[in-house]
Every structure is written in structure tokens, then in C-alpha cells.
Amino acid sequence: MFGDHGIADLLEKAVKVTPDAVIEHLLPWFINTSLAAAEDSDSGSYPGDALFSFGWYDGHITEGAAFAIRMREALQWLAVNQPDKFRRVAAELSAAQSLAVHRILVSAYQANPTAYVDDIVQYLTQDSRRLAIGERGARNYDSVRLYGTVFSFANEEQRAALESVVLN
């Protein structure tokens, strides 16, 4: 499927026209496939897979990375437009043992951080592996971006909790 370069174009159009249908029909497949393809990792990070977890910022985006990016875009749309549904989906995603799944969730939170300050702080403080979400060469890139985004909106108590996670 991913050898066909038309998949990325088709999915890009689907996300623009019916992002909610992409979430409903393709996100479960993405989650299951990323879990099945995940390789063991050190205890400091979520298991990644060669298909979806990496290559999001490369000069040439592979079909698997493009698919993950489109899932990210659909989830971002959901975070902005349907907060209640997004929170339900985010709860499911946060339980997944997959780096690719956490990468799309972190990006979705960044689409509307002021609406999800409490959710983001809770997400970041529940599991220390959430400090290590990112690319191979920058294994905490996405985590750092999310921390930086939420820290400016967090209250003193939330900032202290975030600082504690980082320092520990």
C-alpha cells in the first residue's frame, strides 16, 4: 500500500474534506498497525516503528511518515473543532504503547493548547517516557515543543508539577 505514491495525496484530500471520517475509520487501523510494528525500546521511551514513527521532518517524506502526518492533521482538526470527542480519543491514544501514536497526540494538543492546559499537564506528568517523544536524532523534540507550549499557559501549581517531572 505504501509503495503507491498516490496514497499520501488521497489521504491529504480526505483529511481536508472529511477529517472526522479519517479519525473514525483510519485512526484505529493506524493505532493497531503502529502497535504491531513497534520494536522494543529502552525503558525511557515508547516503542517506535520504522514505518510511522520517524522521518516526519526529512527532506523526502516516506509514505508511512506521510500517513502519520495526515493522521496528525485529522487529530489536530478534532482538537480544534470537537473538544469532547478529542478528549475521548486522546484518552485512548495516551494508553497506547507506540511512539507514533504519542507523536500525533502531542501534535494535536499543540493545535489548541489553551483549551487543553489541564489535559496536557496531566498527560505530561503521568509517564516519564513522555519526555522522550520525537525523531531519532532529536528524541525529545516533540516533548520539548509541548512542554514549552503548555508552560506559558500553566498556573504555578501546574508549572511546579511539570518542573518536577523534568527534574526527576
C-alpha positions in Angstrom: 0.0 0.0 0.0 2.7 2.5 0.9 4.7 1.8 -2.3 2.0 3.6 -4.2 2.8 7.3 -4.0 -0.9 8.2 -4.6 -1.8 7.2 -1.0 -0.4 10.4 0.5 -2.2 12.6 -2.0 -5.5 10.7 -1.5 -5.2 10.9 2.3 -4.3 14.6 2.2 -7.6 15.2 0.3 -9.6 13.1 2.7 -8.2 14.9 5.8 -9.2 18.3 4.2 -12.7 17.1 3.2 -13.7 14.7 6.0 -11.3 14.7 8.8 -13.8 13.2 11.2 -14.3 10.2 8.9 -10.5 9.8 8.8 -10.5 9.7 12.6 -13.3 7.2 12.7 -12.2 4.8 10.0 -8.4 5.1 9.6 -7.1 6.1 13.1 -8.0 2.7 14.6 -6.0 1.0 11.8 -3.1 3.4 12.3 -3.0 2.6 16.1 -3.2 -1.2 15.6 -0.6 -1.2 12.8 1.8 1.0 14.8 1.4 -1.2 17.8 2.0 -4.4 15.7 5.1 -2.9 14.0 6.6 -1.4 17.2 10.0 -2.6 18.1 11.3 -3.0 21.6 12.8 0.2 23.1 14.7 1.2 26.1 12.6 1.9 29.1 13.0 5.6 28.7 10.8 5.9 25.6 7.8 4.3 23.8 8.4 1.6 21.2 8.8 3.1 17.8 8.3 1.5 14.4 10.2 2.1 11.1 7.0 2.8 9.2 5.3 5.6 11.1 7.4 6.9 13.9 10.3 8.6 12.1 11.1 10.7 9.1 8.5 13.4 9.6 10.9 16.2 9.0 13.2 14.6 6.4 13.8 16.2 3.0 12.0 13.3 1.5 8.9 12.2 3.4 8.2 8.4 3.1 4.7 7.2 2.5 4.5 5.8 6.1 5.6 9.2 7.6 3.1 11.0 5.3 0.4 8.7 6.6 1.3 9.5 10.2 1.4 13.2 9.3 -2.1 13.0 7.9 -3.4 11.3 11.0 -1.8 14.1 13.0 -3.7 16.7 10.8 -7.0 14.9 11.3 -6.4 14.7 15.0 -5.5 18.4 15.1 -8.8 19.2 13.4 -10.6 17.2 16.0 -8.8 19.0 18.8 -9.9 22.4 17.5 -13.4 21.6 16.4 -14.7 18.8 18.6 -13.1 19.1 22.1 -15.3 16.5 23.8 -14.7 13.9 21.1 -11.0 14.8 21.1 -10.7 14.2 24.8 -12.2 10.7 24.4 -9.8 9.9 21.6 -6.9 11.4 23.5 -7.6 9.1 26.4 -7.4 6.1 24.2 -4.2 7.3 22.4 -2.4 8.1 25.7 -2.7 4.5 26.7 -1.1 3.2 23.5 2.5 1.8 23.8 3.5 3.4 20.5 5.8 6.3 19.7 3.9 7.1 16.5 0.6 7.3 18.4 2.1 9.6 21.0 3.7 11.8 18.3 0.3 12.5 16.7 -1.3 13.1 20.1 1.4 15.6 21.2 0.9 17.5 17.9 -2.9 17.6 18.3 -2.6 19.1 21.8 -0.4 21.8 20.3 -3.2 22.7 17.8 -5.3 24.2 20.7 -3.2 24.3 23.8 -5.2 26.9 25.7 -8.2 24.6 25.7 -6.3 21.6 26.9 -3.9 23.0 29.6 -5.1 20.7 32.3 -5.2 17.7 29.9 -1.6 18.4 28.7 -0.2 18.8 32.2 -1.9 15.6 33.3 -0.6 13.8 30.1 3.0 15.0 30.6 3.1 14.2 34.3 1.7 10.7 34.2 4.5 8.9 32.4 8.2 9.9 32.3 8.5 8.4 28.8 6.6 11.4 27.6 9.8 13.3 27.9 11.2 11.3 25.0 8.8 11.8 22.2 10.4 12.8 18.9 12.6 11.8 16.0 15.6 9.5 16.0 18.1 12.4 16.0 16.1 14.5 18.4 14.4 12.0 20.5 12.6 14.6 22.7 11.8 17.2 20.0 8.0 16.9 20.2 8.0 16.6 24.0 10.1 19.8 24.3 7.7 21.6 22.0 4.7 20.6 24.0 6.3 21.4 27.4 7.3 24.9 26.0 3.8 25.5 24.7 1.9 24.5 27.8 4.3 26.0 30.3 3.3 29.6 29.3 -0.4 28.8 29.9 0.0 26.7 33.1 -0.6 28.1 36.6 2.0 28.0 39.3 0.9 24.6 40.6 1.0 23.1 37.1 4.4 24.6 36.4 5.7 23.1 39.6 4.4 19.6 38.5 6.0 20.0 35.1 9.3 21.1 36.6 9.2 18.1 39.0 8.8 15.6 36.1 11.7 17.2 34.2 14.0 17.3 37.2 13.2 13.7 38.3 
